[in-house]
């Protein structure tokens, strides 16, 4: 079915730091969509001859942008957002691990997956790289729900066989076999992708990391998703557990986990050598500012990443992250860079949540902007829904000012509609059906070694 969406169009053709022509804005623009893909994007005058009787959705006050892409988020942790912790390791033990222990129940995993994806759409996120839990049923529930919605989503069962409570652990062998089964059943099904997912080096034995590397070698195109150098205490613990490795990144290199399809969340405390080797490996980074500030982990050095040539995209990192909104993430990311004397333009902020994030996930041939042939995932933003943003827009004299105000003042209220493959999956003013209340987590018996 051919469809037309008319309003102000904004997308990026390249990193805006690379040139002034990267940002494209058509105040009276239109998207021509057919069979879930973009046929053409441009001015209404250019698109109008191609319409040929197709239905037209008009958004006179709307800003049509590519769907937001979240490069790192934990779906089970949505139930324990805004839980205080002294630092990363304490927070994991006190909140994240007990919450994740519930996900061996299929009904818990299925209900949370539905709520989580509803929330992603409500916040304008159309693609995400997602941590599940160590339970196979949790990954299956998320895959099934994303497949039902025709969503582009990448996830995987978490691998944890040491230094973690029994309720959320596996073994090296069961982790390997269950991952193989999940890849067989879900990778490449619809718009789904698989990520081999060791939580981080502290919770996987050398045998498990070795088998994770084997999984990547056996299944080309599968991604690697994990954490790296988020917290100084974490880095010290890794140094003690892997004394033969030169540094934290060296652990992942040793087991063949540093590849162009690898996404490492955080990367706050990398050495000069690690930056060089990461770039050489082609690995990628999820920049998670709300989480890094919330846990006091540190400030991500975007300039160092770009100087090295490492691709970077925004991640919300809920539940240590405090919002699923990529607009809120832009807000905090801007401040993190300001503290390091790095000024980000509004175009750069949107780049890190759209085309830059697509490049980070190696999906820019499919999503990230409105190039012809790409999948029609997009969001209609409405600054008029927020009184402060509306007033600021009325006083703005340039589109740069308007976009910056939206990034600083916007949140899910600004998301009027979300479209996946040309189909509306969220409408702000339409009431959603209530979901079941979450069950209380049971306590865990064991504590990891860092306590």
Buried (B, 14 or more C-beta within 10 A) or exposed (E): EBBBBBBBBBBBBBBBEEEEEBBBBBEEBBBBBBEBBBBBBBEBEBBBEBBEEBEBBEBEBBBBBBBBBBBBBBBBBBBBBEBEBEBBBBBBBBBBBBBBBBBBBEEBBBBBBBBBBBBBBBBBBBBBBBBBBBBBBBBBBBBBBBBEBBBBBBBBBBBBBBBBBEBBBBBBEBBBBBBBEBBEBBBEBBBBBBBBBBBBBBBBBBBBBBBBBBBBEEBEEBBBBBBBBBBBBBBEBBBEBBEEBBBBBBBBBBBBBBBEBBBBBBBBBBEEEBBBBBBEBBBBBBBBBBBBBBBEBBBBBBEBBBEBEBBBBBBBBBBBBBBBBBBBBBBBBBBBBEEEEBEBBBBBBBBBBBBBBBBBBBBBEBBBBBBEEBBBBBBBBBBBBBEEBBBBBEEBEEBBBBBBBBBBBBBBBBBBBBBBBBBEBBBBEEEEEEEEEBEEBEEBEEEBEBE
